[in-house]
Amino acid sequence: MDKIAVLIPCYNEEKTIEKVIKDTQRCLPEAVIYVYNNNSTDRTVEIAEACGAIVRNEYMQGKGNVIRRMFREIEAQCYIMVDGDDTYPMESASEMVDKVLSHNADMVVGDRLSSTYFTQNKRPFHNFGNSLVRSSINRLFDCDVRDIMTGYRAFSYEFVKTFPVLSKGFEIETEMTIHAVTNNMQIENVVIEYRDRPAGSESKLNTYSDGFRVIRTISRLYRDYKPMHFFSAMAFVLAVLAIIFIIPVFKEYWETGLVQRFPTLIVCGFTMIAALQAFFNGMMLQNMAINNRRTFEMQLNGLHRKKMSVIAEEKDVN
């Protein structure tokens, strides 16, 4: 088990990967650096190997697929994940590591939005999207995470080995945040100085398609982790619609003693039944979510005992 593992997912980052690796070696000399190549067609692999990094490959395209591979293969007490585009300063890495190793943090977020992101980033829709996602998640999940989409994070062993990677692309950061929040893991924020990509380096993030995937991921995870809230809201909307459209039917029946809008009456009846079904589905799924939390806590305790046992054995060997 490494004490500190630096994980760098890469796809065509030949212009910046050398600087990222050298900055890491300077700021975290005790860390083991892993570069995970995701089908790069330039000199990324050659440069990373020449700089002394351990290079591995993930052939399924997408950042989520790369992170799944990294988390599955690497054993470490503390993980630092950073993009290979040289937009994040490695000078902040030691503070992030300290919060994991000395302050029991499960995830440390490199917070760009509280410093230079909005002035450095030249893509206005990215700025708007980051603000929208941050406010949405903090409101829906009742938390205070300062930067949801950042690619600069530190993790504990327990977080990495319990995180179920379901996303394939850039929505993976959103999924990480919600996993930590809903499972009551300790999250810390470290303000970092963001810098935009250097000339000639292009972002792989598509503002619209990836933004839509992020919003869809938030909706899916809100349904999965907070089913009572999700289905209660759905039940409320259906019930309100049914009541609004049934009022004229009842008013007409009260005045004339006749029901002349049978289709409206039937549709409203089925809509109210659907509202009741949604509410009771939410109740059942909420009980399942509570049981999943109990199972998760037991799994977390087992992983912690395993980690401490490995650390103790390594100390005995040394």
C-alpha positions as CSV (number, residue, x, y, z in Angstrom):
1,M,0.0,0.0,0.0
2,D,1.4,3.4,-1.0
3,K,1.2,6.2,1.5
4,I,0.3,8.8,-1.1
5,A,-0.7,7.9,-4.7
6,V,-1.1,10.7,-7.2
7,L,-3.6,9.7,-10.0
8,I,-3.5,11.6,-13.3
9,P,-6.1,10.6,-15.9
10,C,-4.8,11.7,-19.4
11,Y,-6.1,11.9,-22.9
12,N,-3.7,13.8,-25.3
13,E,-1.9,16.0,-22.8
14,E,1.6,16.0,-24.3
15,K,1.9,19.8,-23.9
16,T,1.3,19.8,-20.1
17,I,1.9,16.4,-18.6
18,E,5.6,16.9,-18.1
19,K,5.1,20.0,-16.0
20,V,2.3,18.3,-14.0
21,I,4.6,15.4,-13.1
22,K,7.6,17.5,-12.3
23,D,5.5,19.8,-10.1
24,T,4.1,16.7,-8.3
25,Q,7.6,15.3,-7.7
26,R,8.7,18.7,-6.3
27,C,5.7,19.2,-4.0
28,L,5.1,15.6,-3.0
29,P,8.5,13.8,-3.3
30,E,7.2,10.8,-1.3
31,A,4.2,10.2,-3.6
32,V,3.9,7.5,-6.2
33,I,2.7,9.0,-9.5
34,Y,0.4,7.0,-11.7
35,V,-0.6,8.3,-15.2
36,Y,-3.6,6.5,-16.7
37,N,-3.6,6.9,-20.4
38,N,-7.0,6.9,-22.1
39,N,-6.2,6.1,-25.7
40,S,-4.0,9.1,-26.3
41,T,-2.7,9.6,-29.9
42,D,0.1,12.0,-29.1
43,R,3.3,11.7,-27.0
44,T,1.6,11.7,-23.6
45,V,2.7,8.1,-22.7
46,E,6.3,8.6,-23.9
47,I,6.7,11.9,-22.0
48,A,5.1,10.5,-18.8
49,E,7.4,7.4,-18.8
50,A,10.5,9.6,-19.4
51,C,9.5,11.7,-16.3
52,G,9.4,8.7,-14.1
53,A,5.7,8.2,-13.7
54,I,4.1,4.7,-13.7
55,V,1.9,4.6,-16.9
56,R,-1.1,2.3,-17.2
57,N,-3.8,2.1,-19.8
58,E,-7.6,2.3,-19.8
59,Y,-9.0,1.4,-23.2
60,M,-12.7,2.3,-22.6
61,Q,-13.0,6.0,-23.4
62,G,-14.3,8.4,-20.8
63,K,-13.0,9.9,-17.6
64,G,-15.4,7.8,-15.5
65,N,-14.0,4.6,-17.0
66,V,-10.5,5.8,-16.2
67,I,-11.3,6.6,-12.6
68,R,-13.0,3.2,-12.1
69,R,-9.8,1.5,-13.3
70,M,-7.6,3.7,-11.0
71,F,-9.7,3.2,-7.9
72,R,-9.8,-0.6,-8.6
73,E,-6.1,-1.1,-9.1
74,I,-4.4,1.3,-6.6
75,E,-4.0,0.7,-2.9
76,A,-3.0,3.8,-0.9
77,Q,-3.6,5.5,2.4
78,C,-4.3,8.8,0.6
79,Y,-5.1,9.5,-3.1
80,I,-4.6,12.7,-4.9
81,M,-6.5,13.0,-8.2
82,V,-5.5,15.8,-10.6
83,D,-6.0,16.5,-14.3
84,G,-3.1,16.4,-16.6
85,D,-3.8,19.8,-18.1
86,D,-1.8,21.9,-15.7
87,T,-4.8,24.0,-14.5
88,Y,-4.3,23.0,-10.8
89,P,-1.4,24.0,-8.6
90,M,0.4,21.1,-7.0
91,E,1.5,23.4,-4.2
92,S,-1.9,22.8,-2.6
93,A,-1.5,19.1,-2.6
94,S,0.4,18.8,0.7
95,E,-2.4,20.6,2.6
96,M,-5.0,18.3,1.0
97,V,-3.0,15.2,1.9
98,D,-2.7,16.5,5.5
99,K,-6.5,16.8,5.8
100,V,-6.8,13.1,4.8
101,L,-4.0,11.6,6.8
102,S,-4.2,13.8,9.9
103,H,-7.7,15.2,10.1
104,N,-9.8,12.1,9.0
105,A,-11.2,13.7,5.8
106,D,-12.7,11.3,3.3
107,M,-12.7,13.7,0.4
108,V,-10.9,17.0,0.1
109,V,-12.2,19.3,-2.7
110,G,-9.8,21.6,-4.5
111,D,-12.1,24.7,-4.6
112,R,-11.5,26.8,-7.7
113,L,-14.7,28.8,-7.5
114,S,-13.7,30.7,-4.4
115,S,-10.6,32.1,-6.0
116,T,-9.5,32.7,-9.6
117,Y,-11.8,30.4,-11.6
118,F,-14.3,33.0,-12.9
119,T,-11.5,35.4,-14.0
120,Q,-9.2,32.7,-15.5
121,N,-11.7,30.6,-17.3
122,K,-12.5,31.9,-20.7
123,R,-15.7,29.9,-21.3
124,P,-18.7,31.8,-19.8
125,F,-21.1,28.8,-20.1
126,H,-18.7,26.8,-18.0
127,N,-18.8,29.5,-15.3
128,F,-22.6,29.5,-15.4
129,G,-22.8,25.7,-15.3
130,N,-20.4,25.4,-12.4
131,S,-22.5,27.9,-10.3
132,L,-25.8,26.2,-11.3
133,V,-24.5,22.7,-10.3
134,R,-23.0,23.9,-7.1
135,S,-26.2,25.7,-5.9
136,S,-28.4,22.8,-7.0
137,I,-26.5,20.1,-5.1
138,N,-26.0,22.2,-2.0
139,R,-29.7,22.9,-1.9
140,L,-31.0,19.4,-2.8
141,F,-28.6,17.5,-0.5
142,D,-28.3,20.1,2.3
143,C,-24.5,20.5,2.2
144,D,-21.8,23.1,1.6
145,V,-19.5,21.9,-1.0
146,R,-17.8,24.9,-2.7
147,D,-16.8,23.3,-6.0
148,I,-18.7,20.3,-7.4
149,M,-17.0,19.9,-10.8
150,T,-13.3,20.3,-9.8
151,G,-11.0,17.6,-11.0
152,Y,-8.5,18.2,-8.1
153,R,-9.4,16.1,-5.1
154,A,-7.9,14.0,-2.3
155,F,-9.5,10.8,-1.0
156,S,-9.2,8.4,1.8
157,Y,-8.8,4.7,1.3
158,E,-12.3,4.1,2.6
159,F,-13.8,6.5,0.1
160,V,-12.1,5.0,-2.9
161,K,-12.9,1.4,-2.1
162,T,-16.6,2.1,-1.4
163,F,-17.3,4.5,-4.3
164,P,-19.4,2.8,-7.0
165,V,-18.4,4.4,-10.3
166,L,-21.5,4.4,-12.5
167,S,-20.7,7.4,-14.7
168,K,-18.6,7.1,-17.9
169,G,-17.7,10.7,-18.5
170,F,-17.1,14.1,-16.8
171,E,-20.2,13.8,-14.7
172,I,-18.1,11.5,-12.4
173,E,-17.1,14.5,-10.2
174,T,-20.8,15.2,-9.4
175,E,-21.3,11.5,-8.5
176,M,-18.3,11.6,-6.2
177,T,-19.6,14.6,-4.3
178,I,-23.1,13.2,-3.9
179,H,-21.7,9.8,-2.7
180,A,-19.7,11.5,0.0
181,V,-22.5,13.8,1.1
182,T,-25.3,11.2,1.3
183,N,-23.1,8.7,3.2
184,N,-22.1,11.3,5.8
185,M,-18.4,11.2,4.9
186,Q,-16.2,14.0,6.1
187,I,-15.7,16.6,3.3
188,E,-13.2,19.4,3.4
189,N,-12.7,22.4,1.1
190,V,-9.2,23.8,0.2
191,V,-9.1,27.0,-1.8
192,I,-6.8,26.7,-4.8
193,E,-5.5,29.1,-7.4
194,Y,-7.0,27.9,-10.8
195,R,-5.3,28.8,-14.0
196,D,-6.7,28.3,-17.5
197,R,-5.2,25.8,-19.9
198,P,-2.0,27.0,-21.7
199,A,-2.1,27.9,-25.4
200,G,-2.4,24.8,-27.6
201,S,-4.0,22.7,-24.9
202,E,-7.7,22.0,-25.6
203,S,-10.4,21.0,-23.2
204,K,-12.2,17.7,-23.8
205,L,-15.3,18.9,-21.9
206,N,-18.3,19.6,-24.1
207,T,-20.3,22.4,-22.5
208,Y,-23.8,21.3,-23.7
209,S,-23.7,17.5,-23.9
210,D,-21.6,17.0,-20.8
211,G,-23.7,19.6,-19.0
212,F,-26.8,17.7,-19.8
213,R,-25.2,14.5,-18.5
214,V,-24.4,16.3,-15.2
215,I,-28.0,17.5,-14.7
216,R,-29.3,14.0,-15.5
217,T,-26.8,12.5,-13.0
218,I,-28.0,14.9,-10.3
219,S,-31.6,13.9,-10.9
220,R,-30.8,10.1,-10.9
221,L,-28.8,10.3,-7.7
222,Y,-31.4,12.5,-6.0
223,R,-34.0,9.8,-6.8
224,D,-31.7,7.0,-5.6
225,Y,-30.3,8.6,-2.4
226,K,-33.4,10.7,-1.3
227,P,-36.4,8.7,-2.7
228,M,-38.9,10.0,-0.2
229,H,-38.2,13.6,-1.2
230,F,-38.1,12.8,-4.9
231,F,-41.4,10.8,-5.0
232,S,-43.2,13.0,-2.6
233,A,-42.5,16.0,-4.9
234,M,-43.8,13.9,-7.8
235,A,-46.9,12.9,-5.8
236,F,-47.5,16.5,-4.8
237,V,-47.4,17.7,-8.5
238,L,-49.7,15.0,-9.7
239,A,-52.1,15.6,-6.8
240,V,-52.2,19.4,-7.5
241,L,-52.9,18.8,-11.2
242,A,-55.7,16.3,-10.4
243,I,-57.3,18.8,-8.0
244,I,-57.1,21.7,-10.3
245,F,-58.8,19.9,-13.2
246,I,-61.4,18.2,-11.0
247,I,-62.7,21.4,-9.4
248,P,-64.7,22.5,-12.4
249,V,-66.3,19.0,-12.7
250,F,-67.4,19.1,-9.0
251,K,-68.6,22.7,-9.4
252,E,-70.7,21.7,-12.4
253,Y,-72.1,18.7,-10.6
254,W,-73.0,20.8,-7.5
255,E,-74.9,23.3,-9.7
256,T,-76.7,20.9,-12.1
257,G,-76.5,17.4,-10.6
258,L,-74.9,16.2,-13.8
259,V,-71.4,15.1,-14.8
260,Q,-70.8,16.2,-18.4
261,R,-67.0,15.8,-18.4
262,F,-66.5,12.1,-17.8
263,P,-63.0,12.0,-19.6
264,T,-61.7,14.7,-17.3
265,L,-63.2,12.9,-14.2
266,I,-61.6,9.6,-15.2
267,V,-58.2,11.2,-16.0
268,C,-58.1,13.1,-12.7
269,G,-59.0,9.9,-10.8
270,F,-56.1,8.0,-12.4
271,T,-53.8,10.9,-11.8
272,M,-54.7,11.0,-8.1
273,I,-54.1,7.2,-7.9
274,A,-50.7,7.8,-9.5
275,A,-49.9,10.4,-6.9
276,L,-50.7,8.0,-4.1
277,Q,-48.6,5.3,-5.7
278,A,-45.7,7.7,-6.0
279,F,-45.9,8.6,-2.4
280,F,-46.0,5.0,-1.1
281,N,-43.2,4.0,-3.5
282,G,-41.1,6.8,-1.9
283,M,-41.8,5.4,1.5
284,M,-40.7,1.8,0.5
285,L,-37.6,3.0,-1.3
286,Q,-36.7,5.2,1.7
287,N,-36.7,2.1,3.9
288,M,-34.5,0.4,1.3
289,A,-32.1,3.4,1.3
290,I,-31.8,3.3,5.1
291,N,-30.9,-0.5,5.0
292,N,-28.3,0.3,2.3
293,R,-26.8,2.9,4.6
294,R,-26.5,0.3,7.4
295,T,-24.8,-2.1,5.0
296,F,-22.5,0.7,3.8
297,E,-21.4,1.5,7.4
298,M,-20.6,-2.1,8.0
299,Q,-18.5,-2.2,4.8
300,L,-16.8,1.0,5.8
301,N,-15.8,-0.4,9.2
302,G,-14.4,-3.6,7.5
303,L,-12.3,-1.5,5.1
304,H,-10.9,0.6,7.9
305,R,-9.9,-2.5,9.9
306,K,-8.2,-3.9,6.7
307,K,-6.3,-0.7,6.1
308,M,-5.1,-0.5,9.7
309,S,-4.0,-4.1,9.6
310,V,-2.0,-3.5,6.4
311,I,-0.3,-0.4,7.8
312,A,0.6,-2.3,11.0
313,E,2.1,-5.2,9.0
314,E,4.2,-2.8,6.9
315,K,5.5,-1.1,10.0
316,D,6.5,-4.5,11.4
317,V,8.3,-5.4,8.2
318,N,10.2,-2.1,8.2
